[in-house]
């Protein structure tokens, strides 16, 4: 099974555009925030810090996710969403044989969702691999869950046989 979240790129670009328009709007109505504090520098710092927090939150959440379980290996990739065509930044890829998968779980935080894979190495030790799946649709997460569950079921069946 192959899946990714390539269609989300336009949504993230729109969110960045809205953030920039919001920053321009806040800069023009700067005097409207004078009732928060009389100090214009403090008001400006509050606005800049809140904009920066929103900007970096969107940057942290926006990652491209690709899952490929066709063949004997599974390939899972996370990378930056916007500039990934030109720069290979924030890329994280894990490739493993299907029989090495020991378990998985989806963690659902307030604004962040992650896939945790438990993979056995050649020495029998289990390591955790974490992937950002925040922008992957619920339907695709369900298909990934079914695919991983099937692999674990086959691994347990072959272990006891």
C-alpha positions as CSV (number, residue, x, y, z in Angstrom):
1,X,0.0,0.0,0.0
2,X,1.3,3.4,-0.9
3,X,-0.1,6.7,0.5
4,X,1.1,10.3,1.2
5,X,-0.3,13.7,2.0
6,X,0.9,15.7,-1.1
7,X,-2.5,17.5,-1.5
8,X,-2.0,19.3,1.8
9,X,0.7,21.6,0.4
10,X,-1.9,24.1,-0.9
11,X,-3.6,24.3,2.5
12,X,-0.3,25.1,4.2
13,X,0.6,27.8,1.7
14,X,-2.8,29.3,2.3
15,X,-2.2,29.2,6.1
16,X,1.1,31.0,5.7
17,X,-0.6,33.6,3.4
18,X,-3.3,34.2,6.1
19,X,-0.6,34.6,8.7
20,X,1.2,37.2,6.6
21,X,-2.1,39.0,6.0
22,X,-2.9,38.8,9.7
23,X,0.6,40.3,10.5
24,X,0.0,43.2,8.1
25,X,-3.5,43.8,9.5
26,X,-2.2,43.8,13.1
27,X,0.5,46.2,12.1
28,X,-2.1,48.6,10.6
29,X,-4.4,48.5,13.6
30,X,-1.6,48.6,16.1
31,X,-3.2,51.5,18.0
32,X,-6.3,49.4,18.7
33,X,-4.2,47.4,21.2
34,X,-3.3,50.4,23.2
35,X,-5.9,49.5,25.9
36,X,-3.9,46.3,26.6
37,X,-0.9,48.4,27.7
38,X,0.1,52.0,27.4
39,X,3.6,51.1,26.3
40,X,3.7,50.7,22.5
41,X,6.9,48.7,22.6
42,X,5.3,46.1,24.9
43,X,2.2,45.9,22.6
44,X,4.5,45.5,19.6
45,X,6.5,42.7,21.3
46,X,3.3,40.9,22.3
47,X,2.0,41.0,18.7
48,X,5.4,39.9,17.2
49,X,5.8,37.0,19.7
50,X,2.3,35.7,19.2
51,X,2.8,35.8,15.4
52,X,6.1,34.0,15.7
53,X,4.6,31.3,17.9
54,X,1.8,30.7,15.3
55,X,4.3,30.8,12.5
56,X,6.6,28.2,14.1
57,X,3.7,26.0,15.2
58,X,2.6,25.8,11.6
59,X,6.2,25.1,10.5
60,X,6.5,22.3,13.1
61,X,3.3,20.6,12.2
62,X,3.6,20.9,8.4
63,X,5.4,17.8,7.2
64,X,5.1,15.7,4.2
65,X,4.4,12.0,5.0
66,X,4.8,9.0,2.7
67,X,4.1,5.4,3.5
68,X,5.0,2.5,1.1
69,X,4.5,-1.1,2.1
70,X,4.7,-2.6,-1.3
71,X,7.3,-5.3,-1.6
72,X,9.3,-7.0,1.2
73,X,10.3,-3.7,2.8
74,X,8.4,-0.8,4.3
75,X,9.5,2.7,3.6
76,X,8.2,5.6,5.8
77,X,9.3,9.2,5.1
78,X,8.8,12.5,6.8
79,X,10.2,15.7,5.2
80,X,9.6,19.4,5.0
81,X,6.5,20.4,3.1
82,X,7.2,23.6,1.3
83,X,10.8,23.7,0.1
84,X,11.3,19.9,-0.2
85,X,11.4,20.0,-4.0
86,X,14.5,22.2,-3.9
87,X,16.2,21.5,-0.6
88,X,16.3,18.2,1.2
89,X,15.8,19.6,4.7
90,X,14.1,17.9,7.6
91,X,14.0,14.6,5.8
92,X,13.7,11.5,7.9
93,X,13.3,8.1,6.2
94,X,13.2,4.6,7.7
95,X,13.3,1.5,5.6
96,X,12.9,-1.9,7.2
97,X,11.8,-5.5,6.4
98,X,8.2,-6.3,7.2
99,X,9.2,-9.1,9.6
100,X,11.1,-6.6,11.8
101,X,8.0,-4.7,12.8
102,X,7.3,-5.4,16.5
103,X,4.4,-2.9,17.0
104,X,3.1,0.5,16.4
105,X,0.8,3.1,17.9
106,X,-0.8,6.4,16.9
107,X,-0.4,9.2,19.5
108,X,-3.0,12.0,19.2
109,X,-2.0,15.2,21.0
110,X,-3.9,18.5,20.9
111,X,-2.5,19.8,17.6
112,X,0.0,17.1,16.7
113,X,-0.4,13.4,15.7
114,X,2.4,11.0,15.4
115,X,3.0,7.4,14.4
116,X,5.4,5.4,16.5
117,X,6.9,2.3,15.0
118,X,8.7,-0.3,17.1
119,X,11.2,-2.0,15.0
120,X,13.5,-4.9,15.9
121,X,17.2,-4.7,14.8
122,X,19.4,-7.7,14.0
123,X,20.4,-8.1,17.7
124,X,16.8,-8.4,18.8
125,X,16.7,-4.9,20.4
126,X,13.6,-2.8,19.7
127,X,13.9,0.8,18.7
128,X,11.3,3.5,18.4
129,X,10.8,5.5,15.2
130,X,8.5,8.6,15.3
131,X,6.7,10.2,12.4
132,X,4.6,13.3,12.1
133,X,1.2,12.3,10.7
134,X,-0.7,15.5,11.7
135,X,-1.6,16.4,8.1
136,X,-2.5,12.9,7.0
137,X,-6.3,12.4,6.7
138,X,-8.2,10.2,9.1
139,X,-9.0,7.8,6.2
140,X,-5.4,7.3,5.2
141,X,-4.3,6.9,8.9
142,X,-7.0,4.1,9.1
143,X,-5.5,2.4,6.0
144,X,-2.0,2.7,7.4
145,X,-3.2,1.2,10.7
146,X,-4.8,-1.7,8.8
147,X,-1.6,-2.4,6.8
148,X,0.6,-2.3,9.9
149,X,-1.8,-4.5,11.9
150,X,-1.8,-7.1,9.1
151,X,2.1,-7.1,9.2
152,X,2.1,-7.6,12.9
153,X,-0.5,-10.4,12.7
154,X,1.7,-12.2,10.0
155,X,4.8,-11.7,12.1
156,X,3.1,-13.3,15.2
157,X,1.7,-16.1,13.0
158,X,5.2,-16.9,11.6
159,X,6.8,-16.7,15.0
160,X,4.5,-19.4,16.5
161,X,4.6,-21.6,13.4
